[in-house]
């Protein structure tokens, strides 16, 4: 996951918006993904975006994609304490089969 | 619940031993992937199988091997275990659609003492 970069930590207050950022490596990646990992649990697929889209909204989640800068962000509106987890962005680089390459994860802490 | 199951949940063993991790994919998914999550390496792809055939290989050690059976369940075999093999091992599965959404199991936590 060293080629996909994320900041390590984000702290927000309950009810605020959270924005988790990611820089990926391969501009030809077709799909980009966001996963959530709660303590002691597996990875939950939250959402994904096709590379020809700039934005995708799914309830409280908004994904923004800037292909020129290879920058991906996940915005969580009205963040709740249940959103506290580690968030991973991932890509499938071109010529990499179907293997996901993950960032190091951003730990989101939501304070009441 | 993703529909992907993994057993066992926890495994504690000694250096030099061999273990087998098992994964059952979601119903209908033909692809199975194995990933390793460790503190120093993060999440790394190990290997992919599609309908019984090896499809892609990542940074998988020669001491590790995997297979996918006719009923599509998969096993990851880890041998000559070292302390550094202690990690969470995840299995994921996907259908053959182009978005390639991969759904992960709960993982097997391996501790090598």
Boltz contact constraints between the chains, C-beta under 6 A:
constraints:
  - contact:
      token1: [A, 1]
      token2: [B, 42]
      max_distance: 6.0
  - contact:
      token1: [A, 1]
      token2: [B, 43]
      max_distance: 6.0
  - contact:
      token1: [A, 31]
      token2: [B, 99]
      max_distance: 6.0
  - contact:
      token1: [A, 42]
      token2: [B, 104]
      max_distance: 6.0
  - contact:
      token1: [A, 42]
      token2: [B, 105]
      max_distance: 6.0
  - contact:
      token1: [A, 42]
      token2: [B, 106]
      max_distance: 6.0
  - contact:
      token1: [A, 42]
      token2: [B, 107]
      max_distance: 6.0
  - contact:
      token1: [A, 43]
      token2: [B, 104]
      max_distance: 6.0
  - contact:
      token1: [A, 45]
      token2: [B, 101]
      max_distance: 6.0
  - contact:
      token1: [A, 97]
      token2: [B, 56]
      max_distance: 6.0
  - contact:
      token1: [A, 98]
      token2: [B, 100]
      max_distance: 6.0
  - contact:
      token1: [A, 99]
      token2: [B, 45]
      max_distance: 6.0
  - contact:
      token1: [A, 99]
      token2: [B, 56]
      max_distance: 6.0
  - contact:
      token1: [A, 99]
      token2: [B, 58]
      max_distance: 6.0
  - contact:
      token1: [A, 102]
      token2: [B, 43]
      max_distance: 6.0
  - contact:
      token1: [A, 104]
      token2: [B, 42]
      max_distance: 6.0
